[in-house]
Amino acid sequence: MDSGSVEQRLQALAQHFIAEKAVKPDPAAPASTAAGSSKRAAVLVCLFKGEDGDLHVILTKRASTLSSNPGDVALPGGKREEGDADDVDTALREAKEEIGLDPSLVNVITVLQPIVTKRGMAVVPVIGLLSDIKAFSPAPNAAEVEAMFYAPLEMFLKDENRRAEEREWMGAKYLLHYFNYEADGKEYVIWALTAGILIRTASIVYQRQPPFSEQRPKFWSDVAQNTAMP
């Protein structure tokens, strides 16, 4: 898919999302209470066009001092808070807190169905487009982020620098995918839920499936296979 087709695809997704928001109330809105938000989180899949004309995604390496998933590569995001209006609000707020990304710079393209983790946390991927990467002045929060880097989105549809491990949960086998990537002289491993979200995002944007078997965990729930696509 050429760059023009990709841009058209992103525009179509954005228009569809706006139309859906106009006619449907946010089904997650009731979860804005403190009790309802404890098992819901959102992450921002922030895309931008690199100098090579290809789409890239903003990723972080979590601080080693964090109690949850220390040192892992992740998408900006976190748990929903009482003041968040919806999942988009959660993702944008967390991105601002973690890496200093101004929400006004992000055009939300679409929101994917939640992926449920083993611990029962519903993680909602919010796909956004940063129209001008030069307008973004990164300001990583050292308490949460050890490093920030950019990776090409299309790499998650390729078999290069990828490996998979078979796991089992409640009698059902699944694959965890690991992608190795080097940025600014540092080696990063993008895996598990983050890799799964990026494989799904790339599949939607580029309109093709990866050449490898995903074999997603069943506990991520079947609903995660469906997306807000026109």
N, CA, C and O of each residue as an XYZ file, in Angstrom:
920
protein
N       0.856     -1.190      0.000
C       0.000      0.000      0.000
C       0.894      1.242      0.000
O       1.734      1.394      0.887
N       0.720      2.142     -0.995
C       1.568      3.322     -1.059
C       1.137      4.357     -0.037
O       0.093      4.228      0.602
N       1.983      5.412      0.110
C       1.725      6.415      1.147
C       0.398      7.136      0.942
O      -0.279      7.490      1.907
N       0.023      7.355     -0.340
C      -1.251      8.018     -0.617
C      -2.433      7.193     -0.157
O      -3.397      7.727      0.391
N      -2.358      5.881     -0.383
C      -3.424      4.983      0.046
C      -3.515      4.915      1.562
O      -4.606      4.846      2.128
N      -2.351      4.935      2.216
C      -2.326      4.911      3.681
C      -2.985      6.166      4.244
O      -3.768      6.086      5.191
N      -2.672      7.323      3.666
C      -3.276      8.575      4.129
C      -4.787      8.560      3.924
O      -5.538      9.021      4.784
N      -5.231      8.032      2.793
C      -6.669      7.930      2.536
C      -7.330      7.008      3.555
O      -8.439      7.268      4.022
N      -6.629      5.931      3.890
C      -7.155      4.982      4.866
C      -7.303      5.649      6.234
O      -8.318      5.469      6.906
N      -6.316      6.400      6.637
C      -6.365      7.097      7.919
C      -7.487      8.135      7.933
O      -8.179      8.289      8.939
N      -7.663      8.839      6.829
C      -8.739      9.829      6.738
C     -10.102      9.162      6.839
O     -11.008      9.671      7.498
N     -10.237      8.013      6.179
C     -11.507      7.288      6.220
C     -11.822      6.805      7.630
O     -12.964      6.886      8.083
N     -10.798      6.303      8.321
C     -10.989      5.856      9.696
C     -11.385      7.020     10.598
O     -12.265      6.879     11.448
N     -10.735      8.172     10.413
C     -11.028      9.348     11.227
C     -12.452      9.840     10.990
O     -13.158     10.177     11.940
N     -12.876      9.884      9.731
C     -14.224     10.340      9.403
C     -15.270      9.391      9.974
O     -16.312      9.818     10.471
N     -14.973      8.089      9.892
C     -15.893      7.099     10.436
C     -15.996      7.245     11.955
O     -17.084      7.144     12.522
N     -14.863      7.481     12.606
C     -14.846      7.633     14.060
C     -15.655      8.859     14.489
O     -16.430      8.796     15.443
N     -15.468      9.974     13.774
C     -16.209     11.198     14.089
C     -17.708     10.982     13.928
O     -18.498     11.436     14.756
N     -18.103     10.282     12.852
C     -19.512     10.007     12.611
C     -20.097      9.115     13.708
O     -21.219      9.334     14.164
N     -19.328      8.115     14.121
C     -19.787      7.215     15.176
C     -19.958      7.968     16.493
O     -20.926      7.744     17.220
N     -19.026      8.852     16.794
C     -19.113      9.632     18.036
C     -20.324     10.552     18.021
O     -20.912     10.837     19.064
N     -20.691     11.016     16.827
C     -21.803     11.963     16.711
C     -23.155     11.302     16.949
O     -24.088     11.944     17.432
N     -23.260     10.021     16.610
C     -24.568      9.354     16.712
C     -24.671      8.391     17.881
O     -25.774      7.997     18.258
N     -23.539      8.004     18.463
C     -23.564      7.039     19.548
C     -22.912      7.610     20.798
O     -21.845      8.217     20.717
N     -23.548      7.420     21.966
C     -22.870      7.801     23.199
C     -21.713      6.851     23.454
O     -21.728      5.700     23.019
N     -20.722      7.345     24.158
C     -19.569      6.503     24.468
C     -20.001      5.394     25.419
O     -20.386      5.685     26.552
N     -19.947      4.102     24.988
C     -20.389      3.016     25.844
C     -19.557      2.863     27.108
O     -19.971      2.198     28.057
N     -18.387      3.480     27.115
C     -17.514      3.367     28.282
C     -17.743      4.498     29.279
O     -17.141      4.509     30.353
N     -18.603      5.442     28.935
C     -18.795      6.617     29.780
C     -19.131      6.288     31.227
O     -18.594      6.938     32.123
N     -20.012      5.287     31.508
C     -20.326      4.977     32.898
C     -19.109      4.561     33.711
O     -19.135      4.614     34.941
N     -18.046      4.150     33.034
C     -16.857      3.696     33.750
C     -16.027      4.848     34.291
O     -14.944      4.626     34.833
N     -16.517      6.080     34.151
C     -15.746      7.230     34.594
C     -15.740      7.396     36.104
O     -15.009      8.231     36.637
N     -16.549      6.609     36.791
C     -16.510      6.674     38.237
C     -15.251      5.989     38.732
O     -14.656      5.175     38.026
N     -14.852      6.322     39.942
C     -13.621      5.748     40.475
C     -13.698      4.232     40.532
O     -12.715      3.552     40.238
N     -14.867      3.688     40.910
C     -15.012      2.239     41.031
C     -14.930      1.576     39.666
O     -14.273      0.545     39.520
N     -15.589      2.153     38.660
C     -15.633      1.548     37.341
C     -14.337      1.674     36.582
O     -14.064      0.879     35.683
N     -13.534      2.660     36.929
C     -12.312      2.901     36.177
C     -11.153      2.039     36.630
O     -10.123      1.996     35.958
N     -11.297      1.338     37.777
C     -10.178      0.598     38.344
C      -9.715     -0.544     37.458
O      -8.564     -0.969     37.556
N     -10.590     -1.052     36.592
C     -10.232     -2.161     35.711
C     -10.230     -1.740     34.248
O     -10.410     -2.583     33.370
N     -10.034     -0.472     33.971
C     -10.008      0.011     32.595
C      -8.807      0.935     32.404
O      -8.489      1.758     33.263
N      -8.159      0.779     31.274
C      -7.006      1.611     30.948
C      -7.050      1.920     29.457
O      -7.791      1.288     28.703
N      -6.252      2.895     29.042
C      -6.176      3.248     27.621
C      -4.735      3.575     27.270
O      -3.997      4.135     28.080
N      -4.344      3.218     26.053
C      -2.997      3.539     25.567
C      -3.123      4.305     24.256
O      -4.080      4.120     23.504
N      -2.151      5.162     23.995
C      -2.168      5.967     22.775
C      -1.193      5.395     21.750
O       0.016      5.348     21.977
N      -1.745      4.960     20.618
C      -0.917      4.533     19.489
C      -0.753      5.774     18.620
O      -1.540      6.015     17.704
N       0.281      6.556     18.919
C       0.470      7.845     18.249
C       1.354      7.669     17.016
O       2.535      7.341     17.127
N       0.765      7.890     15.841
C       1.465      7.716     14.575
C       1.865      9.063     13.988
O       1.200     10.075     14.210
N       2.956      9.059     13.239
C       3.356     10.264     12.517
C       4.175      9.848     11.296
O       4.738      8.754     11.257
N       4.231     10.720     10.314
C       4.984     10.429      9.102
C       6.429     10.852      9.309
O       6.712     12.012      9.611
N       7.347      9.896      9.144
C       8.762     10.177      9.309
C       9.352     10.837      8.082
O       8.657     11.055      7.090
N      10.634     11.154      8.151
C      11.311     11.795      7.020
C      11.335     10.897      5.793
O      11.440     11.378      4.665
N      11.237      9.585      6.018
C      11.225      8.646      4.901
C       9.839      8.492      4.280
O       9.658      7.755      3.311
N       8.862      9.203      4.854
C       7.498      9.135      4.332
C       6.670      8.011      4.916
O       5.472      7.921      4.651
N       7.304      7.138      5.721
C       6.592      6.019      6.323
C       6.035      6.414      7.694
O       6.522      7.340      8.342
N       5.009      5.686      8.110
C       4.420      5.939      9.420
C       5.282      5.337     10.521
O       5.777      4.216     10.400
N       5.451      6.098     11.591
C       6.173      5.641     12.769
C       5.256      5.767     13.985
O       4.270      6.503     13.958
N       5.595      5.042     15.043
C       4.810      5.088     16.272
C       5.719      5.473     17.436
O       6.890      5.096     17.479
N       5.157      6.232     18.378
C       5.910      6.665     19.554
C       5.828      5.587     20.630
O       4.740      5.159     21.016
N       6.997      5.155     21.107
C       7.064      4.128     22.145
C       7.932      4.606     23.299
O       8.758      5.504     23.141
N       7.736      4.004     24.443
C       8.540      4.346     25.614
C       9.110      3.082     26.240
O       8.596      1.982     26.039
N      10.177      3.261     26.998
C      10.673      2.197     27.858
C      10.340      2.617     29.275
O      10.777      3.670     29.739
N       9.569      1.796     29.958
C       9.118      2.143     31.298
C      10.286      2.190     32.285
O      11.247      1.430     32.164
N      10.188      3.078     33.245
C      11.243      3.219     34.250
C      11.409      1.915     35.025
O      10.433      1.216     35.296
N      12.644      1.597     35.376
C      12.932      0.354     36.099
C      12.437      0.393     37.541
O      12.394     -0.636     38.215
N      12.063      1.580     38.011
C      11.595      1.723     39.393
C      10.091      1.514     39.537
O       9.579      1.484     40.656
N       9.373      1.367     38.417
C       7.930      1.185     38.477
C       7.588     -0.204     39.014
O       8.323     -1.166     38.787
N       6.476     -0.298     39.722
C       6.068     -1.582     40.294
C       5.437     -2.499     39.251
O       5.439     -3.720     39.406
N       4.902     -1.907     38.197
C       4.239     -2.679     37.149
C       5.052     -2.666     35.862
O       5.341     -1.600     35.318
N       5.423     -3.848     35.372
C       6.163     -4.003     34.109
C       7.375     -3.068     33.994
O       7.513     -2.367     32.992
N       8.248     -3.047     34.998
C       9.428     -2.164     34.935
C      10.346     -2.533     33.778
O      10.607     -3.712     33.540
N      10.835     -1.525     33.057
C      11.783     -1.741     31.982
C      11.197     -2.232     30.675
O      11.926     -2.389     29.695
N       9.903     -2.476     30.636
C       9.269     -2.957     29.402
C       9.029     -1.818     28.421
O       8.857     -0.666     28.821
N       9.020     -2.149     27.136
C       8.624     -1.175     26.121
C       7.100     -1.099     26.128
O       6.421     -2.123     26.203
N       6.572      0.109     26.050
C       5.123      0.294     26.142
C       4.665      1.462     25.280
O       5.468      2.262     24.800
N       3.366      1.534     25.102
C       2.722      2.699     24.504
C       2.342      3.639     25.638
O       1.999      3.169     26.722
N       2.392      4.956     25.426
C       1.966      5.871     26.482
C       0.535      5.546     26.897
O      -0.330      5.355     26.042
N       0.284      5.484     28.186
C      -1.064      5.174     28.632
C      -1.096      4.761     30.083
O      -0.064      4.697     30.751
N      -2.295      4.481     30.566
C      -2.454      4.095     31.957
C      -3.903      3.936     32.332
O      -4.785      3.953     31.473
N      -4.146      3.780     33.616
C      -5.496      3.530     34.114
C      -6.390      4.762     33.974
O      -5.935      5.903     34.050
N      -7.645      4.493     33.773
C      -8.636      5.553     33.679
C      -8.848      6.178     35.053
O      -8.892      5.478     36.064
N      -8.977      7.494     35.079
C      -9.205      8.207     36.324
C     -10.602      8.814     36.342
O     -11.250      8.952     35.304
N     -11.046      9.166     37.522
C     -12.413      9.648     37.701
C     -12.731     10.858     36.823
O     -13.856     10.991     36.341
N     -11.767     11.728     36.612
C     -12.020     12.936     35.835
C     -11.984     12.744     34.327
O     -12.297     13.673     33.583
N     -11.609     11.556     33.861
C     -11.520     11.305     32.415
C     -12.919     11.163     31.810
O     -13.756     10.417     32.318
N     -13.153     11.884     30.727
C     -14.464     11.827     30.079
C     -14.694     10.503     29.362
O     -15.810      9.985     29.344
N     -13.625      9.955     28.768
C     -13.738      8.700     28.021
C     -12.342      8.114     27.829
O     -11.368      8.618     28.386
N     -12.254      7.051     27.041
C     -10.967      6.384     26.830
C      -9.980      7.282     26.086
O      -8.780      7.239     26.357
N     -10.471      8.084     25.161
C      -9.607      9.023     24.438
C      -8.978     10.002     25.415
O      -7.787     10.301     25.332
N      -9.783     10.493     26.333
C      -9.305     11.443     27.339
C      -8.214     10.803     28.199
O      -7.214     11.444     28.523
N      -8.416      9.537     28.566
C      -7.421      8.823     29.366
C      -6.097      8.716     28.624
O      -5.042      9.032     29.174
N      -6.158      8.265     27.364
C      -4.940      8.067     26.576
C      -4.177      9.371     26.370
O      -2.955      9.409     26.512
N      -4.892     10.432     26.037
C      -4.240     11.721     25.790
C      -3.671     12.308     27.083
O      -2.584     12.886     27.078
N      -4.400     12.160     28.184
C      -3.902     12.670     29.471
C      -2.621     11.947     29.875
O      -1.647     12.570     30.298
N      -2.639     10.627     29.739
C      -1.471      9.842     30.118
C      -0.262     10.179     29.236
O       0.866     10.251     29.722
N      -0.507     10.385     27.936
C       0.593     10.726     27.026
C       1.212     12.068     27.399
O       2.426     12.253     27.302
N       0.368     12.998     27.827
C       0.883     14.302     28.241
C       1.712     14.161     29.525
O       2.773     14.771     29.659
N       1.215     13.351     30.461
C       1.911     13.166     31.727
C       3.230     12.418     31.549
O       4.216     12.727     32.218
N       3.250     11.437     30.652
C       4.427     10.582     30.498
C       5.510     11.180     29.603
O       6.696     11.121     29.929
N       5.093     11.761     28.464
C       6.107     12.236     27.498
C       5.924     13.697     27.086
O       6.638     14.184     26.209
N       4.978     14.399     27.707
C       4.793     15.817     27.418
C       4.121     16.095     26.088
O       4.312     17.165     25.512
N       3.332     15.143     25.588
C       2.648     15.318     24.303
C       1.372     16.134     24.491
O       0.460     15.720     25.207
N       1.316     17.296     23.842
C       0.149     18.177     23.921
C      -1.018     17.510     23.192
O      -0.896     17.209     22.004
N      -2.151     17.270     23.873
C      -3.297     16.620     23.245
C      -3.798     17.334     21.995
O      -4.360     16.699     21.102
N      -3.598     18.657     21.926
C      -4.090     19.417     20.781
C      -3.334     19.076     19.502
O      -3.794     19.405     18.408
N      -2.174     18.418     19.627
C      -1.383     18.049     18.456
C      -1.835     16.722     17.843
O      -1.399     16.351     16.753
N      -2.711     16.015     18.556
C      -3.100     14.666     18.135
C      -4.510     14.647     17.553
O      -5.462     15.107     18.183
N      -4.628     14.111     16.348
C      -5.921     13.900     15.713
C      -6.300     12.444     15.914
O      -5.657     11.554     15.356
N      -7.336     12.190     16.705
C      -7.733     10.808     16.989
C      -8.356     10.189     15.737
O      -9.284     10.741     15.146
N      -7.821      9.025     15.349
C      -8.256      8.330     14.147
C      -9.381      7.347     14.441
O     -10.410      7.342     13.766
N      -9.173      6.527     15.443
C     -10.193      5.559     15.842
C      -9.831      4.959     17.187
O      -8.720      5.147     17.681
N     -10.757      4.249     17.767
C     -10.545      3.557     19.037
C     -10.860      2.084     18.816
O     -11.933      1.746     18.316
N      -9.937      1.213     19.184
C     -10.148     -0.220     19.018
C     -10.880     -0.803     20.225
O     -10.922     -0.199     21.297
N     -11.444     -1.969     20.030
C     -12.129     -2.647     21.133
C     -11.108     -3.002     22.213
O      -9.934     -3.221     21.914
N     -11.553     -3.057     23.459
C     -10.629     -3.352     24.563
C     -10.000     -4.734     24.436
O     -10.609     -5.669     23.917
N      -8.767     -4.839     24.921
C      -8.091     -6.116     25.056
C      -8.005     -6.401     26.549
O      -7.524     -5.572     27.322
N      -8.473     -7.569     26.944
C      -8.509     -7.910     28.364
C      -7.262     -8.698     28.747
O      -6.934     -9.704     28.117
N      -6.575     -8.234     29.781
C      -5.354     -8.903     30.236
C      -5.702    -10.044     31.192
O      -6.859    -10.216     31.577
N      -4.689    -10.816     31.565
C      -4.894    -11.921     32.503
C      -5.485    -11.445     33.824
O      -6.246    -12.156     34.480
N      -5.118    -10.232     34.191
C      -5.586     -9.682     35.470
C      -6.958     -9.033     35.362
O      -7.454     -8.458     36.331
N      -7.570     -9.122     34.189
C      -8.909     -8.579     34.025
C      -8.962     -7.100     33.691
O     -10.033     -6.494     33.724
N      -7.815     -6.511     33.370
C      -7.776     -5.103     32.981
C      -8.156     -4.967     31.514
O      -7.574     -5.632     30.658
N      -9.127     -4.113     31.218
C      -9.533     -3.843     29.847
C      -8.704     -2.678     29.323
O      -8.860     -1.543     29.773
N      -7.815     -2.966     28.363
C      -6.923     -1.949     27.806
C      -7.457     -1.514     26.444
O      -7.599     -2.331     25.534
N      -7.750     -0.220     26.312
C      -8.331      0.316     25.081
C      -7.266      1.037     24.258
O      -6.725      2.045     24.712
N      -6.953      0.542     23.056
C      -5.992      1.240     22.196
C      -6.665      2.408     21.463
O      -7.674      2.225     20.781
N      -6.103      3.590     21.611
C      -6.592      4.792     20.931
C      -5.561      5.159     19.860
O      -4.414      5.470     20.182
N      -5.968      5.123     18.592
C      -5.047      5.437     17.505
C      -5.162      6.917     17.159
O      -6.252      7.416     16.878
N      -4.035      7.609     17.181
C      -4.019      9.033     16.877
C      -2.931      9.367     15.881
O      -1.964      8.621     15.730
N      -3.093     10.490     15.202
C      -2.113     10.928     14.204
C      -1.531     12.273     14.618
O      -2.260     13.234     14.864
N      -0.211     12.321     14.690
C       0.500     13.564     14.983
C       0.892     14.167     13.642
O       1.808     13.683     12.977
N       0.198     15.221     13.251
C       0.385     15.773     11.908
C       1.756     16.402     11.698
O       2.279     16.400     10.583
N       2.341     16.942     12.772
C       3.647     17.591     12.645
C       4.544     17.173     13.800
O       4.424     17.705     14.904
N       5.436     16.229     13.554
C       6.317     15.733     14.603
C       7.238     16.832     15.119
O       7.672     16.780     16.270
N       7.545     17.825     14.288
C       8.426     18.908     14.704
C       7.774     19.811     15.752
O       8.463     20.531     16.475
N       6.437     19.768     15.829
C       5.733     20.579     16.820
C       5.760     19.923     18.198
O       5.391     20.543     19.195
N       6.192     18.682     18.248
C       6.246     17.929     19.501
C       7.614     18.072     20.139
O       8.632     17.720     19.544
N       7.627     18.592     21.354
C       8.867     18.720     22.121
C       8.828     17.709     23.265
O       8.251     17.989     24.316
N       9.430     16.545     23.073
C       9.359     15.487     24.083
C       9.854     15.941     25.450
O      10.877     16.614     25.569
N       9.105     15.556     26.475
C       9.499     15.855     27.852
C       9.151     14.648     28.711
O       8.197     14.687     29.490
N       9.933     13.561     28.568
C       9.648     12.340     29.320
C       9.683     12.559     30.827
O      10.568     13.237     31.349
N       8.719     11.983     31.506
C       8.655     12.038     32.962
C       9.578     10.947     33.504
O       9.277      9.760     33.378
N      10.692     11.342     34.102
C      11.716     10.395     34.545
C      11.186      9.371     35.549
O      11.727      8.271     35.657
N      10.138      9.726     36.277
C       9.580      8.808     37.272
C       8.859      7.635     36.602
O       8.683      6.580     37.211
N       8.441      7.825     35.336
C       7.697      6.789     34.635
C       8.387      6.275     33.377
O       8.194      5.127     32.979
N       9.198      7.139     32.752
C       9.783      6.793     31.450
C      11.301      6.869     31.492
O      11.877      7.905     31.825
N      11.943      5.750     31.147
C      13.402      5.711     31.087
C      13.909      6.216     29.737
O      14.955      6.859     29.661
N      13.160      5.919     28.671
C      13.555      6.334     27.325
C      12.325      6.412     26.435
O      11.294      5.801     26.717
N      12.452      7.175     25.356
C      11.383      7.290     24.369
C      12.013      7.133     22.991
O      13.104      7.647     22.743
N      11.329      6.424     22.093
C      11.875      6.230     20.758
C      10.748      6.033     19.749
O       9.585      5.870     20.117
N      11.117      6.051     18.471
C      10.140      5.887     17.392
C      10.462      4.616     16.613
O      11.630      4.308     16.374
N       9.427      3.882     16.219
C       9.610      2.666     15.427
C       8.662      2.693     14.238
O       7.544      3.194     14.361
N       9.084      2.163     13.081
C       8.193      2.138     11.917
C       7.021      1.180     12.147
O       7.221      0.045     12.579
N       5.812      1.633     11.862
C       4.624      0.817     12.112
C       4.624     -0.459     11.271
O       4.198     -1.515     11.738
N       5.101     -0.361     10.038
C       5.021     -1.507      9.129
C       5.893     -2.680      9.570
O       5.688     -3.801      9.106
N       6.856     -2.446     10.453
C       7.717     -3.536     10.900
C       6.927     -4.626     11.620
O       7.375     -5.769     11.709
N       5.745     -4.267     12.135
C       4.937     -5.233     12.862
C       4.122     -6.136     11.937
O       3.348     -6.978     12.393
N       4.310     -5.947     10.637
C       3.709     -6.835      9.638
C       4.787     -7.625      8.911
O       4.527     -8.230      7.871
N       5.996     -7.618      9.459
C       7.107     -8.310      8.816
C       7.672     -9.393      9.749
O       7.526     -9.332     10.970
N       8.307    -10.362      9.138
C       8.869    -11.467      9.910
C      10.304    -11.206     10.330
O      10.925    -12.043     10.986
N      10.836    -10.042      9.952
C      12.220     -9.703     10.275
C      12.359     -9.310     11.744
O      11.486     -8.648     12.306
N      13.446     -9.717     12.345
C      13.737     -9.346     13.742
C      12.589     -9.692     14.685
O      12.317     -8.978     15.650
N      11.920    -10.808     14.381
C      10.776    -11.242     15.191
C      10.959    -12.692     15.613
O      11.488    -13.519     14.870
N      10.508    -12.970     16.818
C      10.434    -14.348     17.272
C       9.156    -14.514     18.081
O       8.535    -13.529     18.481
N       8.774    -15.733     18.315
C       7.549    -15.976     19.076
C       7.767    -17.107     20.067
O       8.523    -18.042     19.802
N       7.102    -17.016     21.200
C       7.157    -18.060     22.210
C       5.747    -18.577     22.459
O       4.804    -17.800     22.607
N       5.616    -19.887     22.504
C       4.298    -20.470     22.772
C       4.064    -20.531     24.274
O       4.917    -20.988     25.035
N       2.915    -20.072     24.675
C       2.516    -20.106     26.085
C       1.157    -20.805     26.201
O       0.498    -21.067     25.194
N       0.752    -21.097     27.415
C      -0.540    -21.735     27.637
C      -1.232    -21.114     28.834
O      -0.599    -20.826     29.850
N      -2.523    -20.913     28.710
C      -3.309    -20.320     29.794
C      -4.680    -20.985     29.814
O      -5.405    -20.958     28.819
N      -5.028    -21.578     30.944
C      -6.321    -22.244     31.101
C      -6.559    -23.283     29.999
O      -7.669    -23.428     29.486
N      -5.487    -23.997     29.652
C      -5.604    -25.053     28.664
C      -5.540    -24.610     27.220
O      -5.576    -25.451     26.322
N      -5.445    -23.305     26.966
C      -5.409    -22.782     25.594
C      -4.012    -22.254     25.282
O      -3.456    -21.469     26.050
N      -3.449    -22.683     24.164
C      -2.125    -22.230     23.755
C      -2.217    -20.937     22.948
O      -3.193    -20.700     22.237
N      -1.189    -20.113     23.070
C      -1.134    -18.863     22.316
C       0.329    -18.482     22.102
O       1.231    -19.094     22.674
N       0.551    -17.464     21.271
C       1.901    -17.012     20.981
C       2.136    -15.608     21.521
O       1.275    -14.736     21.414
N       3.309    -15.404     22.099
C       3.771    -14.062     22.454
C       4.821    -13.666     21.422
O       5.787    -14.397     21.203
N       4.633    -12.517     20.792
C       5.546    -12.068     19.746
C       6.547    -11.059     20.315
O       6.202    -10.209     21.136
N       7.781    -11.179     19.861
C       8.870    -10.302     20.287
C       9.495     -9.671     19.041
O       9.897    -10.382     18.120
N       9.577     -8.348     19.013
C      10.223     -7.637     17.912
C      11.455     -6.914     18.446
O      11.359     -6.139     19.398
N      12.605     -7.164     17.840
C      13.836     -6.472     18.227
C      14.002     -5.233     17.356
O      13.823     -5.285     16.139
N      14.345     -4.122     17.996
C      14.509     -2.878     17.246
C      15.607     -2.029     17.877
O      15.729     -1.959     19.100
N      16.402     -1.385     17.025
C      17.470     -0.512     17.502
C      17.137      0.937     17.180
O      16.778      1.259     16.047
N      17.255      1.803     18.167
C      17.010      3.233     17.981
C      18.006      4.017     18.819
O      18.193      3.736     20.003
N      18.639      4.994     18.202
C      19.612      5.841     18.898
C      20.699      5.010     19.578
O      21.151      5.338     20.675
N      21.111      3.926     18.910
C      22.183      3.101     19.441
C      21.778      2.175     20.573
O      22.634      1.527     21.175
N      20.495      2.101     20.873
C      20.024      1.236     21.951
C      19.118      0.141     21.392
O      18.386      0.349     20.425
N      19.187     -1.027     22.024
C      18.364     -2.159     21.608
C      17.092     -2.222     22.453
O      17.132     -2.112     23.679
N      15.966     -2.402     21.766
C      14.692     -2.515     22.458
C      13.975     -3.788     22.025
O      14.133     -4.244     20.892
N      13.191     -4.355     22.928
C      12.365     -5.511     22.606
C      10.902     -5.122     22.845
O      10.507     -4.771     23.957
N      10.126     -5.193     21.786
C       8.703     -4.841     21.850
C       7.926     -6.151     21.844
O       8.004     -6.911     20.879
N       7.186     -6.422     22.897
C       6.572     -7.745     23.002
C       5.217     -7.714     23.693
O       4.728     -6.668     24.121
N       4.630     -8.911     23.785
C       3.376     -9.148     24.504
C       2.243     -8.225     24.043
O       1.989     -8.097     22.846
N       1.570     -7.588     24.996
C       0.389     -6.788     24.663
C       0.715     -5.638     23.721
O      -0.041     -5.364     22.789
N       1.836     -4.964     23.956
C       2.226     -3.844     23.093
C       2.432     -4.317     21.657
O       1.972     -3.667     20.718
N       3.121     -5.445     21.483
C       3.326     -5.998     20.144
C       1.990     -6.380     19.514
O       1.767     -6.133     18.329
N       1.105     -6.980     20.303
C      -0.201     -7.379     19.782
C      -1.019     -6.199     19.292
O      -1.664     -6.274     18.246
N      -0.994     -5.107     20.050
C      -1.726     -3.900     19.658
C      -1.155     -3.327     18.369
O      -1.904     -2.883     17.498
N       0.171     -3.336     18.245
C       0.800     -2.752     17.065
C       0.631     -3.639     15.828
O       0.536     -3.123     14.714
N       0.591     -4.947     16.003
C       0.281     -5.843     14.879
C      -1.126     -5.555     14.376
O      -1.358     -5.459     13.171
N      -2.057     -5.418     15.307
C      -3.455     -5.144     14.931
C      -3.579     -3.771     14.272
O      -4.276     -3.631     13.267
N      -2.917     -2.762     14.823
C      -2.970     -1.417     14.243
C      -2.400     -1.409     12.831
O      -2.999     -0.839     11.919
N      -1.248     -2.037     12.653
C      -0.615     -2.087     11.331
C      -1.495     -2.827     10.333
O      -1.570     -2.439      9.167
N      -2.158     -3.882     10.777
C      -3.052     -4.643      9.898
C      -4.201     -3.781      9.410
O      -4.614     -3.878      8.255
N      -4.715     -2.937     10.292
C      -5.829     -2.051      9.941
C      -5.377     -0.945      8.986
O      -6.020     -0.676      7.972
N      -4.265     -0.318      9.334
C      -3.779      0.810      8.540
C      -3.325      0.370      7.145
O      -3.654      1.012      6.147
N      -2.567     -0.731      7.085
C      -2.022     -1.172      5.802
C      -2.921     -2.182      5.083
O      -2.620     -2.610      3.969
N      -4.032     -2.557      5.736
C      -5.019     -3.448      5.114
C      -4.434     -4.775      4.643
O      -4.719     -5.238      3.539
N      -3.624     -5.366      5.486
C      -3.136     -6.713      5.203
C      -2.728     -7.391      6.510
O      -2.428     -6.732      7.506
N      -2.726     -8.695      6.479
C      -2.363     -9.475      7.650
C      -0.861     -9.774      7.640
O      -0.242     -9.765      6.576
N      -0.273    -10.035      8.794
C       1.157    -10.360      8.839
C       1.407    -11.725      8.207
O       0.484    -12.534      8.115
N       2.641    -11.999      7.767
C       2.959    -13.282      7.149
C       3.119    -14.412      8.166
O       3.324    -15.565      7.786
N       3.028    -14.090      9.440
C       3.165    -15.086     10.504
C       1.829    -15.284     11.212
O       0.938    -14.439     11.124
N       1.701    -16.382     11.898
C       0.475    -16.656     12.659
C       0.473    -15.844     13.948
O       1.446    -15.852     14.701
N      -0.623    -15.151     14.189
C      -0.709    -14.360     15.425
C      -1.008    -15.253     16.627
O      -0.336    -15.169     17.655
N      -2.005    -16.095     16.491
C      -2.450    -16.985     17.570
C      -2.571    -16.207     18.878
O      -1.882    -16.483     19.860
N      -3.466    -15.230     18.852
C      -3.641    -14.343     19.996
C      -4.227    -15.085     21.201
O      -4.986    -16.039     21.029
N      -3.883    -14.658     22.410
C      -4.449    -15.286     23.611
C      -5.972    -15.148     23.655
O      -6.510    -14.083     23.353
N      -6.659    -16.217     24.029
C      -8.115    -16.151     24.118
C      -8.572    -15.189     25.200
O      -9.642    -14.589     25.102
N      -7.746    -15.047     26.241
C      -8.167    -14.159     27.323
C      -8.143    -12.689     26.908
O      -8.680    -11.835     27.614
N      -7.510    -12.389     25.742
C      -7.600    -11.026     25.223
C      -9.030    -10.737     24.766
O      -9.401     -9.586     24.533
N      -9.821    -11.799     24.644
C     -11.241    -11.788     24.286
C     -11.456    -11.631     22.794
O     -10.736    -10.902     22.112
N     -12.464    -12.333     22.307
C     -12.784    -12.315     20.875
C     -13.175    -10.935     20.390
O     -12.980    -10.603     19.221
N     -13.732    -10.126     21.292
C     -14.186     -8.797     20.886
C     -13.029     -7.945     20.404
O     -13.218     -7.009     19.627
N     -11.808     -8.277     20.875
C     -10.620     -7.517     20.477
C     -10.285     -7.711     19.015
O      -9.491     -6.954     18.456
N     -10.889     -8.733     18.371
C     -10.620     -8.939     16.949
C     -11.384     -7.947     16.101
O     -11.020     -7.723     14.946
N     -12.435     -7.344     16.638
C     -13.253     -6.408     15.869
C     -12.824     -4.984     16.141
O     -12.519     -4.634     17.281
N     -12.795     -4.155     15.102
C     -12.356     -2.774     15.269
C     -13.360     -1.834     14.646
O     -14.225     -2.247     13.874
N     -13.236     -0.568     14.988
C     -14.139      0.442     14.431
C     -13.700      0.781     13.013
O     -13.127      1.843     12.770
N     -13.968     -0.114     12.093
C     -13.540      0.082     10.705
C     -14.740      0.347      9.817
O     -15.774     -0.294     10.003
N     -14.651      1.270      8.850
C     -15.766      1.525      7.946
C     -15.931      0.360      6.987
O     -16.822      0.380      6.138
